[in-house]
Amino acid sequence: MPKKAVVKKAAAKRTSKRSGAGRPKGTGKFGCETKVIRVPIHLVDEIYDFIRRKINH
């Protein structure tokens, strides 16, 4: 029993964020906030091609 409590406590400690940590919002390549999405691996190249066409258009 005590081991589970220790594991949960350690996991909670790792997930807490530091205030002000990381890159400031809006300072990336496009100057706006971004969102991470999950896509099927077999579509990754097609999605990159689509994005490149949109950016260069």
N, CA, C and O atoms as a Tripos MOL2 file, in Angstrom:
@<TRIPOS>MOLECULE
protein
  228   227    57     0     0
PROTEIN
NO_CHARGES

@<TRIPOS>ATOM
      1 N           0.7930   -1.2090    0.0000 N.3       1 MET1
      2 CA          0.0000    0.0000    0.0000 C.3       1 MET1
      3 C           0.8340    1.2720    0.0000 C.2       1 MET1
      4 O           0.5580    2.1530   -0.8140 O.2       1 MET1
      5 N           1.8160    1.4220    0.8410 N.am      2 PRO2
      6 CA          2.5750    2.6680    0.8730 C.3       2 PRO2
      7 C           3.2580    2.9760   -0.4570 C.2       2 PRO2
      8 O           3.4100    4.1460   -0.8080 O.2       2 PRO2
      9 N           3.6710    1.9520   -1.2030 N.am      3 LYS3
     10 CA          4.3540    2.2010   -2.4720 C.3       3 LYS3
     11 C           3.4420    2.9280   -3.4500 C.2       3 LYS3
     12 O           3.9010    3.8230   -4.1600 O.2       3 LYS3
     13 N           2.1620    2.5660   -3.5070 N.am      4 LYS4
     14 CA          1.2400    3.2290   -4.4180 C.3       4 LYS4
     15 C           1.0970    4.7080   -4.0690 C.2       4 LYS4
     16 O           1.0600    5.5590   -4.9580 O.2       4 LYS4
     17 N           1.0200    5.0060   -2.7990 N.am      5 ALA5
     18 CA          0.8870    6.4010   -2.3680 C.3       5 ALA5
     19 C           2.1170    7.1980   -2.7790 C.2       5 ALA5
     20 O           1.9980    8.3500   -3.1950 O.2       5 ALA5
     21 N           3.2860    6.6020   -2.6680 N.am      6 VAL6
     22 CA          4.5160    7.2840   -3.0480 C.3       6 VAL6
     23 C           4.5520    7.5130   -4.5540 C.2       6 VAL6
     24 O           4.9680    8.5810   -5.0030 O.2       6 VAL6
     25 N           4.1260    6.5340   -5.3370 N.am      7 VAL7
     26 CA          4.1170    6.6600   -6.7870 C.3       7 VAL7
     27 C           3.1660    7.7720   -7.2060 C.2       7 VAL7
     28 O           3.5180    8.5880   -8.0580 O.2       7 VAL7
     29 N           1.9720    7.8240   -6.6300 N.am      8 LYS8
     30 CA          1.0090    8.8650   -6.9720 C.3       8 LYS8
     31 C           1.5580   10.2410   -6.6150 C.2       8 LYS8
     32 O           1.3940   11.1930   -7.3790 O.2       8 LYS8
     33 N           2.2000   10.3490   -5.4750 N.am      9 LYS9
     34 CA          2.7510   11.6280   -5.0520 C.3       9 LYS9
     35 C           3.8590   12.0710   -5.9990 C.2       9 LYS9
     36 O           3.9400   13.2500   -6.3460 O.2       9 LYS9
     37 N           4.7070   11.1490   -6.4180 N.am     10 ALA10
     38 CA          5.7930   11.4760   -7.3330 C.3      10 ALA10
     39 C           5.2370   11.8940   -8.6900 C.2      10 ALA10
     40 O           5.7520   12.8270   -9.3060 O.2      10 ALA10
     41 N           4.2000   11.2190   -9.1600 N.am     11 ALA11
     42 CA          3.6080   11.5610  -10.4530 C.3      11 ALA11
     43 C           3.0020   12.9550  -10.4020 C.2      11 ALA11
     44 O           3.1130   13.7130  -11.3660 O.2      11 ALA11
     45 N           2.3730   13.2980   -9.3080 N.am     12 ALA12
     46 CA          1.7670   14.6220   -9.1790 C.3      12 ALA12
     47 C           2.8520   15.6940   -9.1730 C.2      12 ALA12
     48 O           2.6470   16.7840   -9.7080 O.2      12 ALA12
     49 N           3.9740   15.4040   -8.5900 N.am     13 LYS13
     50 CA          5.0690   16.3750   -8.5250 C.3      13 LYS13
     51 C           5.6410   16.6410   -9.9180 C.2      13 LYS13
     52 O           5.9890   17.7790  -10.2350 O.2      13 LYS13
     53 N           5.7430   15.5950  -10.7590 N.am     14 ARG14
     54 CA          6.3020   15.7590  -12.0980 C.3      14 ARG14
     55 C           5.3920   16.5550  -13.0240 C.2      14 ARG14
     56 O           5.8810   17.2370  -13.9240 O.2      14 ARG14
     57 N           4.0920   16.4840  -12.8240 N.am     15 THR15
     58 CA          3.1760   17.1290  -13.7490 C.3      15 THR15
     59 C           2.9190   18.5970  -13.4130 C.2      15 THR15
     60 O           2.3090   19.3090  -14.2100 O.2      15 THR15
     61 N           3.3680   19.0540  -12.2650 N.am     16 SER16
     62 CA          3.1300   20.4530  -11.9350 C.3      16 SER16
     63 C           4.0500   21.3440  -12.7630 C.2      16 SER16
     64 O           5.2200   21.0170  -12.9650 O.2      16 SER16
     65 N           3.5200   22.4760  -13.2450 N.am     17 LYS17
     66 CA          4.2850   23.3820  -14.0910 C.3      17 LYS17
     67 C           4.8980   24.5000  -13.2650 C.2      17 LYS17
     68 O           4.3520   24.9110  -12.2410 O.2      17 LYS17
     69 N           6.0200   24.9720  -13.7190 N.am     18 ARG18
     70 CA          6.6420   26.1280  -13.0800 C.3      18 ARG18
     71 C           6.0380   27.3850  -13.6950 C.2      18 ARG18
     72 O           5.7790   27.4420  -14.8970 O.2      18 ARG18
     73 N           5.8280   28.3490  -12.8870 N.am     19 SER19
     74 CA          5.2830   29.6130  -13.3730 C.3      19 SER19
     75 C           6.2780   30.2900  -14.3010 C.2      19 SER19
     76 O           7.4440   30.4630  -13.9460 O.2      19 SER19
     77 N           5.8210   30.6770  -15.4940 N.am     20 GLY20
     78 CA          6.6800   31.3740  -16.4390 C.3      20 GLY20
     79 C           7.6200   30.4830  -17.2240 C.2      20 GLY20
     80 O           8.4560   30.9870  -17.9730 O.2      20 GLY20
     81 N           7.5060   29.1610  -17.0720 N.am     21 ALA21
     82 CA          8.4130   28.2550  -17.7790 C.3      21 ALA21
     83 C           8.0110   28.1340  -19.2410 C.2      21 ALA21
     84 O           6.8240   28.1940  -19.5600 O.2      21 ALA21
     85 N           8.9640   27.9660  -20.1200 N.am     22 GLY22
     86 CA          8.6970   27.7390  -21.5310 C.3      22 GLY22
     87 C           8.7270   29.0050  -22.3570 C.2      22 GLY22
     88 O           8.9670   30.1020  -21.8520 O.2      22 GLY22
     89 N           8.4790   28.8250  -23.6260 N.am     23 ARG23
     90 CA          8.4950   29.9440  -24.5790 C.3      23 ARG23
     91 C           7.2370   30.7890  -24.4130 C.2      23 ARG23
     92 O           6.1520   30.2370  -24.2300 O.2      23 ARG23
     93 N           7.3550   32.1060  -24.4710 N.am     24 PRO24
     94 CA          6.1730   32.9630  -24.3800 C.3      24 PRO24
     95 C           5.2350   32.7280  -25.5660 C.2      24 PRO24
     96 O           5.6960   32.4870  -26.6810 O.2      24 PRO24
     97 N           3.9300   32.7970  -25.3300 N.am     25 LYS25
     98 CA          2.9430   32.5860  -26.3850 C.3      25 LYS25
     99 C           3.0610   33.6730  -27.4390 C.2      25 LYS25
    100 O           3.3300   34.8360  -27.1390 O.2      25 LYS25
    101 N           2.8530   33.2600  -28.6790 N.am     26 GLY26
    102 CA          2.8860   34.2110  -29.7800 C.3      26 GLY26
    103 C           4.2670   34.5080  -30.3280 C.2      26 GLY26
    104 O           4.4130   35.3950  -31.1700 O.2      26 GLY26
    105 N           5.2950   33.7830  -29.8700 N.am     27 THR27
    106 CA          6.6530   34.0670  -30.3400 C.3      27 THR27
    107 C           7.1480   33.0120  -31.3270 C.2      27 THR27
    108 O           8.3230   33.0160  -31.6930 O.2      27 THR27
    109 N           6.2800   32.1220  -31.7570 N.am     28 GLY28
    110 CA          6.6700   31.0700  -32.6910 C.3      28 GLY28
    111 C           6.7440   31.5720  -34.1240 C.2      28 GLY28
    112 O           6.6470   32.7720  -34.3790 O.2      28 GLY28
    113 N           6.9130   30.6560  -35.0430 N.am     29 LYS29
    114 CA          7.0930   30.9770  -36.4550 C.3      29 LYS29
    115 C           5.9350   31.7940  -37.0170 C.2      29 LYS29
    116 O           6.1500   32.6870  -37.8370 O.2      29 LYS29
    117 N           4.7040   31.4960  -36.5840 N.am     30 PHE30
    118 CA          3.5400   32.1540  -37.1550 C.3      30 PHE30
    119 C           2.9940   33.2770  -36.2860 C.2      30 PHE30
    120 O           2.0240   33.9290  -36.6710 O.2      30 PHE30
    121 N           3.5870   33.5170  -35.1350 N.am     31 GLY31
    122 CA          3.1760   34.6210  -34.2790 C.3      31 GLY31
    123 C           1.8250   34.4390  -33.6080 C.2      31 GLY31
    124 O           1.1900   35.4200  -33.2210 O.2      31 GLY31
    125 N           1.3800   33.2040  -33.4650 N.am     32 CYS32
    126 CA          0.1020   32.9550  -32.7980 C.3      32 CYS32
    127 C           0.2050   31.6610  -32.0020 C.2      32 CYS32
    128 O           1.1710   30.9110  -32.1390 O.2      32 CYS32
    129 N          -0.8010   31.4090  -31.1690 N.am     33 GLU33
    130 CA         -0.7990   30.1830  -30.3830 C.3      33 GLU33
    131 C          -0.9450   28.9810  -31.3050 C.2      33 GLU33
    132 O          -1.5060   29.0900  -32.3960 O.2      33 GLU33
    133 N          -0.4410   27.8390  -30.8660 N.am     34 THR34
    134 CA         -0.5240   26.6170  -31.6520 C.3      34 THR34
    135 C          -1.2290   25.5380  -30.8540 C.2      34 THR34
    136 O          -1.4500   25.6780  -29.6510 O.2      34 THR34
    137 N          -1.5780   24.4600  -31.5380 N.am     35 LYS35
    138 CA         -2.2360   23.3380  -30.8850 C.3      35 LYS35
    139 C          -1.6300   22.0600  -31.4340 C.2      35 LYS35
    140 O          -1.4680   21.9150  -32.6450 O.2      35 LYS35
    141 N          -1.3000   21.1430  -30.5560 N.am     36 VAL36
    142 CA         -0.7530   19.8620  -30.9510 C.3      36 VAL36
    143 C          -1.9190   18.9530  -31.3260 C.2      36 VAL36
    144 O          -2.9110   18.8760  -30.6010 O.2      36 VAL36
    145 N          -1.7990   18.2630  -32.4640 N.am     37 ILE37
    146 CA         -2.8370   17.3120  -32.8630 C.3      37 ILE37
    147 C          -2.1930   15.9820  -33.1910 C.2      37 ILE37
    148 O          -1.0080   15.9040  -33.5150 O.2      37 ILE37
    149 N          -2.9980   14.9400  -33.0990 N.am     38 ARG38
    150 CA         -2.5170   13.6040  -33.4360 C.3      38 ARG38
    151 C          -3.1190   13.2150  -34.7760 C.2      38 ARG38
    152 O          -4.3230   13.3520  -34.9890 O.2      38 ARG38
    153 N          -2.2820   12.7360  -35.6680 N.am     39 VAL39
    154 CA         -2.7430   12.3000  -36.9780 C.3      39 VAL39
    155 C          -2.1650   10.9150  -37.2680 C.2      39 VAL39
    156 O          -1.1110   10.5570  -36.7420 O.2      39 VAL39
    157 N          -2.8540   10.1380  -38.1040 N.am     40 PRO40
    158 CA         -2.3160    8.8180  -38.4620 C.3      40 PRO40
    159 C          -0.9890    8.9830  -39.2010 C.2      40 PRO40
    160 O          -0.8260    9.8850  -40.0230 O.2      40 PRO40
    161 N          -0.0640    8.1100  -38.8960 N.am     41 ILE41
    162 CA          1.2810    8.1780  -39.4780 C.3      41 ILE41
    163 C           1.2340    8.1670  -41.0040 C.2      41 ILE41
    164 O           2.0210    8.8590  -41.6500 O.2      41 ILE41
    165 N           0.3270    7.3970  -41.5820 N.am     42 HIS42
    166 CA          0.3140    7.2900  -43.0450 C.3      42 HIS42
    167 C          -0.1300    8.5910  -43.7200 C.2      42 HIS42
    168 O           0.0000    8.7200  -44.9370 O.2      42 HIS42
    169 N          -0.6450    9.5480  -42.9640 N.am     43 LEU43
    170 CA         -1.0790   10.8210  -43.5360 C.3      43 LEU43
    171 C          -0.0990   11.9690  -43.2910 C.2      43 LEU43
    172 O          -0.3130   13.0710  -43.7960 O.2      43 LEU43
    173 N           0.9490   11.7400  -42.5430 N.am     44 VAL44
    174 CA          1.8680   12.8100  -42.1510 C.3      44 VAL44
    175 C           2.4730   13.5120  -43.3660 C.2      44 VAL44
    176 O           2.4720   14.7410  -43.4240 O.2      44 VAL44
    177 N           2.9830   12.7620  -44.3300 N.am     45 ASP45
    178 CA          3.6070   13.3820  -45.5080 C.3      45 ASP45
    179 C           2.5870   14.1960  -46.3070 C.2      45 ASP45
    180 O           2.9020   15.2840  -46.7870 O.2      45 ASP45
    181 N           1.3800   13.6790  -46.4480 N.am     46 GLU46
    182 CA          0.3460   14.4130  -47.1770 C.3      46 GLU46
    183 C          -0.0210   15.7150  -46.4570 C.2      46 GLU46
    184 O          -0.2520   16.7400  -47.0990 O.2      46 GLU46
    185 N          -0.0720   15.6710  -45.1440 N.am     47 ILE47
    186 CA         -0.4080   16.8650  -44.3640 C.3      47 ILE47
    187 C           0.7060   17.9010  -44.4830 C.2      47 ILE47
    188 O           0.4290   19.0900  -44.6410 O.2      47 ILE47
    189 N           1.9570   17.4670  -44.4080 N.am     48 TYR48
    190 CA          3.0750   18.4030  -44.5820 C.3      48 TYR48
    191 C           3.0380   19.0440  -45.9680 C.2      48 TYR48
    192 O           3.2560   20.2480  -46.1020 O.2      48 TYR48
    193 N           2.7630   18.2440  -46.9970 N.am     49 ASP49
    194 CA          2.6720   18.7860  -48.3520 C.3      49 ASP49
    195 C           1.5500   19.8200  -48.4480 C.2      49 ASP49
    196 O           1.7280   20.8800  -49.0480 O.2      49 ASP49
    197 N           0.4130   19.5130  -47.8620 N.am     50 PHE50
    198 CA         -0.7220   20.4420  -47.8650 C.3      50 PHE50
    199 C          -0.3440   21.7660  -47.1950 C.2      50 PHE50
    200 O          -0.6410   22.8430  -47.7120 O.2      50 PHE50
    201 N           0.3060   21.6680  -46.0520 N.am     51 ILE51
    202 CA          0.7000   22.8830  -45.3130 C.3      51 ILE51
    203 C           1.7120   23.6920  -46.1250 C.2      51 ILE51
    204 O           1.6030   24.9160  -46.1990 O.2      51 ILE51
    205 N           2.6820   23.0310  -46.7250 N.am     52 ARG52
    206 CA          3.6700   23.7420  -47.5530 C.3      52 ARG52
    207 C           2.9900   24.4690  -48.7140 C.2      52 ARG52
    208 O           3.3440   25.6070  -49.0220 O.2      52 ARG52
    209 N           2.0230   23.8240  -49.3560 N.am     53 ARG53
    210 CA          1.3080   24.4810  -50.4630 C.3      53 ARG53
    211 C           0.5410   25.6940  -49.9750 C.2      53 ARG53
    212 O           0.5080   26.7170  -50.6600 O.2      53 ARG53
    213 N          -0.0790   25.6040  -48.8020 N.am     54 LYS54
    214 CA         -0.8520   26.7230  -48.2490 C.3      54 LYS54
    215 C           0.0600   27.8830  -47.8770 C.2      54 LYS54
    216 O          -0.2870   29.0400  -48.1160 O.2      54 LYS54
    217 N           1.2050   27.5970  -47.3040 N.am     55 ILE55
    218 CA          2.1350   28.6570  -46.8820 C.3      55 ILE55
    219 C           2.7370   29.3460  -48.1000 C.2      55 ILE55
    220 O           2.8890   30.5680  -48.0940 O.2      55 ILE55
    221 N           3.0770   28.6130  -49.1220 N.am     56 ASN56
    222 CA          3.7200   29.1660  -50.3100 C.3      56 ASN56
    223 C           2.7270   29.7380  -51.3060 C.2      56 ASN56
    224 O           3.1380   30.3280  -52.3060 O.2      56 ASN56
    225 N           1.4580   29.5840  -51.0660 N.am     57 HIS57
    226 CA          0.4220   30.0300  -52.0090 C.3      57 HIS57
    227 C           0.3140   31.5020  -52.1270 C.2      57 HIS57
    228 O          -0.5170   32.0020  -52.8850 O.2      57 HIS57
@<TRIPOS>BOND
     1     1     2 1
     2     2     3 1
     3     3     4 2
     4     3     5 am
     5     5     6 1
     6     6     7 1
     7     7     8 2
     8     7     9 am
     9     9    10 1
    10    10    11 1
    11    11    12 2
    12    11    13 am
    13    13    14 1
    14    14    15 1
    15    15    16 2
    16    15    17 am
    17    17    18 1
    18    18    19 1
    19    19    20 2
    20    19    21 am
    21    21    22 1
    22    22    23 1
    23    23    24 2
    24    23    25 am
    25    25    26 1
    26    26    27 1
    27    27    28 2
    28    27    29 am
    29    29    30 1
    30    30    31 1
    31    31    32 2
    32    31    33 am
    33    33    34 1
    34    34    35 1
    35    35    36 2
    36    35    37 am
    37    37    38 1
    38    38    39 1
    39    39    40 2
    40    39    41 am
    41    41    42 1
    42    42    43 1
    43    43    44 2
    44    43    45 am
    45    45    46 1
    46    46    47 1
    47    47    48 2
    48    47    49 am
    49    49    50 1
    50    50    51 1
    51    51    52 2
    52    51    53 am
    53    53    54 1
    54    54    55 1
    55    55    56 2
    56    55    57 am
    57    57    58 1
    58    58    59 1
    59    59    60 2
    60    59    61 am
    61    61    62 1
    62    62    63 1
    63    63    64 2
    64    63    65 am
    65    65    66 1
    66    66    67 1
    67    67    68 2
    68    67    69 am
    69    69    70 1
    70    70    71 1
    71    71    72 2
    72    71    73 am
    73    73    74 1
    74    74    75 1
    75    75    76 2
    76    75    77 am
    77    77    78 1
    78    78    79 1
    79    79    80 2
    80    79    81 am
    81    81    82 1
    82    82    83 1
    83    83    84 2
    84    83    85 am
    85    85    86 1
    86    86    87 1
    87    87    88 2
    88    87    89 am
    89    89    90 1
    90    90    91 1
    91    91    92 2
    92    91    93 am
    93    93    94 1
    94    94    95 1
    95    95    96 2
    96    95    97 am
    97    97    98 1
    98    98    99 1
    99    99   100 2
   100    99   101 am
   101   101   102 1
   102   102   103 1
   103   103   104 2
   104   103   105 am
   105   105   106 1
   106   106   107 1
   107   107   108 2
   108   107   109 am
   109   109   110 1
   110   110   111 1
   111   111   112 2
   112   111   113 am
   113   113   114 1
   114   114   115 1
   115   115   116 2
   116   115   117 am
   117   117   118 1
   118   118   119 1
   119   119   120 2
   120   119   121 am
   121   121   122 1
   122   122   123 1
   123   123   124 2
   124   123   125 am
   125   125   126 1
   126   126   127 1
   127   127   128 2
   128   127   129 am
   129   129   130 1
   130   130   131 1
   131   131   132 2
   132   131   133 am
   133   133   134 1
   134   134   135 1
   135   135   136 2
   136   135   137 am
   137   137   138 1
   138   138   139 1
   139   139   140 2
   140   139   141 am
   141   141   142 1
   142   142   143 1
   143   143   144 2
   144   143   145 am
   145   145   146 1
   146   146   147 1
   147   147   148 2
   148   147   149 am
   149   149   150 1
   150   150   151 1
   151   151   152 2
   152   151   153 am
   153   153   154 1
   154   154   155 1
   155   155   156 2
   156   155   157 am
   157   157   158 1
   158   158   159 1
   159   159   160 2
   160   159   161 am
   161   161   162 1
   162   162   163 1
   163   163   164 2
   164   163   165 am
   165   165   166 1
   166   166   167 1
   167   167   168 2
   168   167   169 am
   169   169   170 1
   170   170   171 1
   171   171   172 2
   172   171   173 am
   173   173   174 1
   174   174   175 1
   175   175   176 2
   176   175   177 am
   177   177   178 1
   178   178   179 1
   179   179   180 2
   180   179   181 am
   181   181   182 1
   182   182   183 1
   183   183   184 2
   184   183   185 am
   185   185   186 1
   186   186   187 1
   187   187   188 2
   188   187   189 am
   189   189   190 1
   190   190   191 1
   191   191   192 2
   192   191   193 am
   193   193   194 1
   194   194   195 1
   195   195   196 2
   196   195   197 am
   197   197   198 1
   198   198   199 1
   199   199   200 2
   200   199   201 am
   201   201   202 1
   202   202   203 1
   203   203   204 2
   204   203   205 am
   205   205   206 1
   206   206   207 1
   207   207   208 2
   208   207   209 am
   209   209   210 1
   210   210   211 1
   211   211   212 2
   212   211   213 am
   213   213   214 1
   214   214   215 1
   215   215   216 2
   216   215   217 am
   217   217   218 1
   218   218   219 1
   219   219   220 2
   220   219   221 am
   221   221   222 1
   222   222   223 1
   223   223   224 2
   224   223   225 am
   225   225   226 1
   226   226   227 1
   227   227   228 2
@<TRIPOS>SUBSTRUCTURE
     1 MET1         2 RESIDUE 1 A MET
     2 PRO2         6 RESIDUE 1 A PRO
     3 LYS3        10 RESIDUE 1 A LYS
     4 LYS4        14 RESIDUE 1 A LYS
     5 ALA5        18 RESIDUE 1 A ALA
     6 VAL6        22 RESIDUE 1 A VAL
     7 VAL7        26 RESIDUE 1 A VAL
     8 LYS8        30 RESIDUE 1 A LYS
     9 LYS9        34 RESIDUE 1 A LYS
    10 ALA10       38 RESIDUE 1 A ALA
    11 ALA11       42 RESIDUE 1 A ALA
    12 ALA12       46 RESIDUE 1 A ALA
    13 LYS13       50 RESIDUE 1 A LYS
    14 ARG14       54 RESIDUE 1 A ARG
    15 THR15       58 RESIDUE 1 A THR
    16 SER16       62 RESIDUE 1 A SER
    17 LYS17       66 RESIDUE 1 A LYS
    18 ARG18       70 RESIDUE 1 A ARG
    19 SER19       74 RESIDUE 1 A SER
    20 GLY20       78 RESIDUE 1 A GLY
    21 ALA21       82 RESIDUE 1 A ALA
    22 GLY22       86 RESIDUE 1 A GLY
    23 ARG23       90 RESIDUE 1 A ARG
    24 PRO24       94 RESIDUE 1 A PRO
    25 LYS25       98 RESIDUE 1 A LYS
    26 GLY26      102 RESIDUE 1 A GLY
    27 THR27      106 RESIDUE 1 A THR
    28 GLY28      110 RESIDUE 1 A GLY
    29 LYS29      114 RESIDUE 1 A LYS
    30 PHE30      118 RESIDUE 1 A PHE
    31 GLY31      122 RESIDUE 1 A GLY
    32 CYS32      126 RESIDUE 1 A CYS
    33 GLU33      130 RESIDUE 1 A GLU
    34 THR34      134 RESIDUE 1 A THR
    35 LYS35      138 RESIDUE 1 A LYS
    36 VAL36      142 RESIDUE 1 A VAL
    37 ILE37      146 RESIDUE 1 A ILE
    38 ARG38      150 RESIDUE 1 A ARG
    39 VAL39      154 RESIDUE 1 A VAL
    40 PRO40      158 RESIDUE 1 A PRO
    41 ILE41      162 RESIDUE 1 A ILE
    42 HIS42      166 RESIDUE 1 A HIS
    43 LEU43      170 RESIDUE 1 A LEU
    44 VAL44      174 RESIDUE 1 A VAL
    45 ASP45      178 RESIDUE 1 A ASP
    46 GLU46      182 RESIDUE 1 A GLU
    47 ILE47      186 RESIDUE 1 A ILE
    48 TYR48      190 RESIDUE 1 A TYR
    49 ASP49      194 RESIDUE 1 A ASP
    50 PHE50      198 RESIDUE 1 A PHE
    51 ILE51      202 RESIDUE 1 A ILE
    52 ARG52      206 RESIDUE 1 A ARG
    53 ARG53      210 RESIDUE 1 A ARG
    54 LYS54      214 RESIDUE 1 A LYS
    55 ILE55      218 RESIDUE 1 A ILE
    56 ASN56      222 RESIDUE 1 A ASN
    57 HIS57      226 RESIDUE 1 A HIS
